[in-house]
Amino acid sequence: MSKTVKRFTLLSIIGGSAYYAYTHRDELSTFITEKKAKAKEDFSDYQNDISRVANSSKKLLDATNRLNTVIDETAPIIDAINDRINEFSYEIEPNLRKINKKLEKYQ
């Protein structure tokens, strides 16, 4: 294709597009306005979704922090209970041995 034909083809496309846009400007304006409104609505929906996720994440983080606090506060109590169970086991063990020996005699 010669340079002149390429230029003519390009100018024809541009001219045709400009003519179409000029003759259908009201339709195009309405189309663009509708698309802008839809884009704003979608963007607003996305912002709301992001806010909900952020709020949920904050609530989850707060709940995790409260749970960690409870664990930290109860850990010494649980340790004390375990220590007492161990002490109790050491106190009972000799008595259990004595009872077992007596039972062996009767068997």
KATA-V433441 format. One record per residue. PSI is psi in degrees with one decimal (NA if undefined). Layout:
psi->{PSI:PSI}
This chain:
psi->{134.8:164.8:-38.9:-42.0:-41.2:-44.8:-44.6:-42.4:-45.2:-45.2:-36.1:-42.5:-46.8:-46.0:-42.8:-41.6:-42.5:-42.4:-43.6:-45.2:-39.4:-44.3:-21.0:28.2:-36.6:-43.7:-43.4:-39.6:-44.7:-43.6:-47.0:-42.2:-43.7:-42.0:-39.2:-44.6:-43.3:-41.2:-42.0:-41.7:-45.3:-42.2:-41.7:-42.3:-43.1:-41.1:-42.1:-41.3:-43.6:-41.1:-42.7:-42.3:-42.2:-42.6:-41.1:-41.2:-40.9:-44.6:-41.2:-41.7:-43.2:-43.8:-39.9:-42.1:-40.9:-41.7:-43.0:-38.1:-45.2:-42.8:-44.5:-37.7:-32.7:-15.8:-46.3:-35.4:-45.2:-40.1:-41.6:-41.2:-44.4:-41.6:-43.6:-39.0:-42.1:-43.3:-44.4:-40.1:-41.8:-34.7:-35.3:-31.4:-47.4:-38.6:-38.9:-37.8:-42.6:-44.1:-41.9:-40.7:-43.1:-39.4:-36.7:-35.2:-36.9:-7.7:NA}
